[in-house]
């Protein structure tokens, strides 16, 4: 999950991800509670199990103890049908959005506290965060949020890791529009937007604030269509979510492209 702004609140979800399985059969028997590889899907723990089945190549996706979301999506489509599968993915979208809504007040407060005003006012200022959402599915295909990682692991020790994480990072950098120019020392540094600086000089502070938010959000949305990030918010149903936020978040109600 990629949050590119907290005000306005802008949330993206990548189409792929990693699916982890416990390597021993799940049981409600109290005597099985000591068996962590039956109750915990943690990869670091399960890869040490004698029942762990590694995926040696990308074309083996969907057969081992770790899958991609694409493989799970195809499996569920075949097992439960399109309607039930689509209901699950919609429920996960809703879970992600509502989790970010719950965190928005404290995150916005932290942004105001730790990002200097002179940086916030820059035409090319930007802050983003990549989150790792751990979601468990129960027997009824209901998603449950286990935790949100502020610093998701990006190491790759399997072909599936590399496939998913490299594509996700590449798409994220492209979506964010991260560019640079080579300095005299040979290092890349960001280049301020002359167009944005000109716009600021011609607008009131409030109008420029709105213009920057719209330009930022719409530009990201356009670039996202060249990769696999899908924007969850703002969206056509934004108002149903934004009414859950505190009052005073005026930028959430701008006419964003959807």
RAJOQUI-V107322 format. One line per field, one symbol per residue. psi: psi as a letter, one per 20 degrees, with the letter a starting at -180 (. if undefined). burial: # if it has 9 or more other ideal C-beta (glycine too) atoms within 8 Angstrom, else .. A space follows every 10 residues. Layout:
# RAJOQUI-V107322
psi = ???
burial = ???
This chain:
# RAJOQUI-V107322
psi = pooiqhoqoo pqpqhrappq qqiqpqqiph iihinhjiip jpghghiiqi ipoqohqhij pjibiprrhg ghghghghgi rgggghhghh hgggggghgh hhigghgggh ghgioqhhgh iqhjqpprpp qopopppaij kppppgrpph mqpjqojqhh gggghggggg hghggikorr qprhijqpqq oqohghhggh iiqrggghgg ggggggghgg gghhijbjpp phpqahkghh ghiirqqjmh hijqmqq.
burial = #####.#### ####.#.### ####...... .#....###. ....###.#. .#.##....# ##..###### #######... ...##.###. ###.###### #.##..##.. #...#....# ..#.#..#.. #####..... #.#.#..##. .......### ########## ##.###.... .......... .#...##.## ..#....### ########## #.##..#### ####...#.. ##..#...#. ##.#.#..
